[in-house]
Amino acid sequence: MNHILEQISDEAREYFEEQTTKREYALAQARLIIRHSAQSIRATHRGESEKAKEELTQAKVLTTSLIEKLHPYPQILYAGYTQDAIKEYVEAAITYSLIFHLPLPTPQELQVNYEPYLLGLAEANGELRRHCLDILRSGYSEKAETLLSIMDDIYSLLITMDYPEAVTGGLRRVTDLVRGINERTRGEITIILRESKLEEKLSLFSSKL
């Protein structure tokens, strides 16, 4: 009996030591992925394409390595902190592609599962709104309408994912937020468009006086 208990104890300690080591590795990698992803998004909004691409490449290397090394440890790979980091990478990749007019990267190209991909896509929608508002600071622009159209396409995809929250990782709640973001953006574009047309009419009227 004691021999069996000692064996179980040794094996359990070895198991938990390994799990702890992998968890610490995952936490450290996740922080780096989130940092590089955030810096890529920041550079993207500033129009610094090379800087954004460089940071995104760093995030990609880290994410690919993280997924590969944690594949034998699904309880860590699918833990919240790991999936959040992967989602941040996806968000950065999609934001970079859409703002710099590149094709939308697929889950297969990013080598990620659908849960973090769709959550990242939803959050990238918010970054498109931010870019849209940056454009509108200079007045109405058709570029803002184009971005809104992309945002609507993203929402149209997300709304079809009518599956339990436990399966999608909370996608339904995020989809509701996307709808609100799109509605506010549409309202702001409409107001600025009306103001632009009013200014044109006033300018035309003044020129006739």
Beta strands, then each sheet from edge to edge (+ up, - down):
end
